[in-house]
Amino acid sequence: MIWQPTPYTIPLLAAAAVSVVSAIYVWTHPSTSASRVGAILLLAGAIWISTHVLSLASANLPAKIFWNKLRFLGTGVIPTAWLIYVKQYTAGARWLTRRRLLLLSIVPVIMLLLSITNEQHGLFYVDVRLNTRGDFATMESSQGLALWGYIIYSYALLGIGVVVLVQALIRSGHLYRWQASALLLTVLTLWLASFVMDTLGWKPFANLEAAPLALALTLPTFAWSFRRLRIRDIVPVARDAIVDGMIDGVMVLDELGRVVDLNTTAQRLMGRDRSRIIAMPVDRVWPEWSSQIASHRDDGSPVGEMQFNTARGRSTYDVRISSMNDWRNKVVSRVVVLRDITERKQAEEETLRLKAFNESILQSIAEGVTAVDLKGHVVFVNLALARLLGYTEEALEGEHWTTFVSPDQQSIVRSADERRAKGLADTYELTLARQDGTRVEVLVSGSPLHVGGSFSGTVAAFSDITELKRAEAQIKESLREKEVLLQEIHHRVKNNLQVIASLLNLQSNNFGDPLAAEVFRESQDRVYSMALIHEQLYQSENLAQVDFGHYARELAAHLHGSYGAPERGVRLQTDVGEVFLGIDTAVPCGLILNELVSNALKHAFPDGRTGEISIGLCEDGEDVALTVRDDGVGIPEGLDLQRTDSLGLKLVAILVEQLDGVIDIERSSGTAFTVTFRLLPELTHSGMRGSPQEQIA
């Protein structure tokens, strides 16, 4: 590359160097989102100046074309970076979405590619030539269509940025106006230089373009403003995005009580436009305020709650005032912060109302209610519990609640506290000691108390059951008397039946006729079967039901021995379950069992025949099946129980009908009678087990 001396090389390179150093400093010390964009602006300006200087210093046309193409790295970035920087500086970063940033970057990239490939299409420069008429050779060219379009696009972006910056300048404070003015100076100098030198044709420096010259003059100012005016640290976002975005009203007063600044919330509170408030005494624009501001302390402490008339009605505000002092400790301004606490006050009032309402509910209910903490101390007690124990509410609060529990029931309380710590609720009976020494029986319903999601104690309700316990004792005593009476009745019925059986037995011994004696014997067995039921009821704790399985085994064993079956080689097998029957069912069922077993013992094994009689009893839901089976000679075919001459079998048919049951006769391998009947609903297996008290109740 061949170089030529120019008078602009050193000054312009020095300006570019200042911009590069400033860009590096700002980039490495960022404090806002706009800082690095500002560094890019400084660096892009330095590239523009440097490439222009190198283009002027190059002696041949190819070198000049190269540096001019490279210059677009700076000129293509500045308009886009300027708009982005201004948006961030003026708190408009939300506008800079990814999509918009991508769209803004498309044009510079296209222009750079067109610049690099200009020889193929001529859209960027045309008629490029070397001019050697001056003190040094320069490159001359005509601007292509794409370059003209980009110039218009660049000026549009710069113009939009200027408009946004001017708007910020109008509403900014003193410091922010200096910052915005420094930025505007950079852009307006660039525009003015281009207008004077390019449009009007006045060029005080031969062969030097307006834009690089303007940049060389303004970039040091721009860099100085970053350091001196702290553009990179203090930007209007602090005023526009933070202060104006606050939900609290903020107002700044000078030492004379005049409004020098206020945010949007404060404007709405006063009901006036900003332009009609600034520089006006606060007592004139806001009479409600003046009576309360005079006596405050300028230390940021709360002035108190103040109420103002607003568009939505009377509102409550929490007011704080802080003073700003100069180096002489003299108050130069006051910052007033007004926080709208109307909803909070309404919520507090609603909370107090609900608290009073809930307390009135707790005080109104008849049951005693208390709440205790983790240590067992009473933190709340209602009037009903205080009256129940004979104390005042104040006397109970703070006491350990076990103080009022009988000593012999402290273990119940400890167990309840352990369950409560596990998050379990329960109900139990307890005896409490009243202030006068008497005792009161209570039913306690305790539940764990959770505050903020953590276990904090116990809440319990106490119901006075003293009268209920007394009534319960009377009922138990009455039931006990009835049980004794019923047992006595069953005992006497059993004795009377046994007397009848004994009389029948004595009478049968006086008959010479064996058939007559047999009739008396059968009647004696029937009486015994009924007496056995009353004997079991007398001996049982359950006076309403008979364990018919046990009864069947005992009756069958009695009949088996009574007929001398063991000596005849007739065996007895019982397979009976635990089935409970009411007396109304047990008596006919016992008679059926007596007749079927007696019939088998008398007729199934004639002429010394041996065999086995088996008895089965089972319950299937509400159905009961009683089976008497023998492997004897079998019952005659065609036997009709209703028309038989046997009194016993006729009695079986009548009793089965009385039970609403059915009887099935099987004649294979002997004879099997199966009687199936349904239990009465109130006498089901599951429903009638229990204590005598439960049966009677």
Stockholm file with secondary structure:
# STOCKHOLM 1.0

chainA/1-697         MIWQPTPYTIPLLAAAAVSVVSAIYVWTHPSTSASRVGAILLLAGAIWISTHVLSLASANLPAKIFWNKLRFLGTGVIPTAWLIYVKQYTAGARWLTRRRLLLLSIVPVIMLLLSITNEQHGLFYVDVRLNTRGDFATMESSQGLALWGYIIYSYALLGIGVVVLVQALIRSGHLYRWQASALLLTVLTLWLASFVMDTLGWKPFANLEAAPLALALTLPTFAWSFRRLRIRDIVPVARDAIVDGMIDGVMVLDELGRVVDLNTTAQRLMGRDRSRIIAMPVDRVWPEWSSQIASHRDDGSPVGEMQFNTARGRSTYDVRISSMNDWRNKVVSRVVVLRDITERKQAEEETLRLKAFNESILQSIAEGVTAVDLKGHVVFVNLALARLLGYTEEALEGEHWTTFVSPDQQSIVRSADERRAKGLADTYELTLARQDGTRVEVLVSGSPLHVGGSFSGTVAAFSDITELKRAEAQIKESLREKEVLLQEIHHRVKNNLQVIASLLNLQSNNFGDPLAAEVFRESQDRVYSMALIHEQLYQSENLAQVDFGHYARELAAHLHGSYGAPERGVRLQTDVGEVFLGIDTAVPCGLILNELVSNALKHAFPDGRTGEISIGLCEDGEDVALTVRDDGVGIPEGLDLQRTDSLGLKLVAILVEQLDGVIDIERSSGTAFTVTFRLLPELTHSGMRGSPQEQIA
#=GR chainA/1-697 SS CCBCCCTTHHHHHHHHHHHHHHHHHHHHSCCSHHHHHHHHHHHHHHHHHHHHHHHHHBCSHHHHHHHHHHHHHHHTTHHHHHHHHHHHHTTCGGGCCHHHHHHHHHHHHHHHHHHHTHHHHCSSEEEEEEECSSSSCEEEEEECHHHHHHHHHHHHHHHHHHHHHHHHHHHCCHHHHHHHHHHHHHHHHHHHHHIIIIISCCCSSTTCCHHHHHHHHHHHHHHHHHHHSCTTTCCTHIIIIIITTCSSEEEEEETTSBEEEECHHHHHHHTSCGGGTTTSBHHHHCHHHHHHHTTCCSEEEEEEEEEEEETTEEEEEEEEEEEEECTTCCEEEEEEEEEECHHHHHHHHHHHHHHHHHHHHHHHSSSEEEEEETTSBEEEECHHHHHHHTCCHHHHTTSBGGGGBCGGGHHHHHHHHHHHHTTCCEEEEEEEECTTSCEEEEEEEEEEEEETTEEEEEEEEEEECHHHHHHHHHHHHHHHHHHHHHHHHHHHHHHHHHHHHHHHHHHHTTCCCHHHHHHHHHHHHHHHHHHHHHHHHHHSSCSSEEEHHHHHHHHHHHHHHHTTHHHHTEEEEEEECCCEEEHHHHHHHHHHHHHHHHHHHHHSSCTTCCEEEEEEEEEETTEEEEEEEECSSCCCTTCCTTTCSCHHHHHHHHHHHHTTCEEEEECTTSEEEEEEEECCGGGCHHHHCSCHHHHHC
#=GC SS_cons         CCBCCCTTHHHHHHHHHHHHHHHHHHHHSCCSHHHHHHHHHHHHHHHHHHHHHHHHHBCSHHHHHHHHHHHHHHHTTHHHHHHHHHHHHTTCGGGCCHHHHHHHHHHHHHHHHHHHTHHHHCSSEEEEEEECSSSSCEEEEEECHHHHHHHHHHHHHHHHHHHHHHHHHHHCCHHHHHHHHHHHHHHHHHHHHHIIIIISCCCSSTTCCHHHHHHHHHHHHHHHHHHHSCTTTCCTHIIIIIITTCSSEEEEEETTSBEEEECHHHHHHHTSCGGGTTTSBHHHHCHHHHHHHTTCCSEEEEEEEEEEEETTEEEEEEEEEEEEECTTCCEEEEEEEEEECHHHHHHHHHHHHHHHHHHHHHHHSSSEEEEEETTSBEEEECHHHHHHHTCCHHHHTTSBGGGGBCGGGHHHHHHHHHHHHTTCCEEEEEEEECTTSCEEEEEEEEEEEEETTEEEEEEEEEEECHHHHHHHHHHHHHHHHHHHHHHHHHHHHHHHHHHHHHHHHHHHTTCCCHHHHHHHHHHHHHHHHHHHHHHHHHHSSCSSEEEHHHHHHHHHHHHHHHTTHHHHTEEEEEEECCCEEEHHHHHHHHHHHHHHHHHHHHHSSCTTCCEEEEEEEEEETTEEEEEEEECSSCCCTTCCTTTCSCHHHHHHHHHHHHTTCEEEEECTTSEEEEEEEECCGGGCHHHHCSCHHHHHC
//
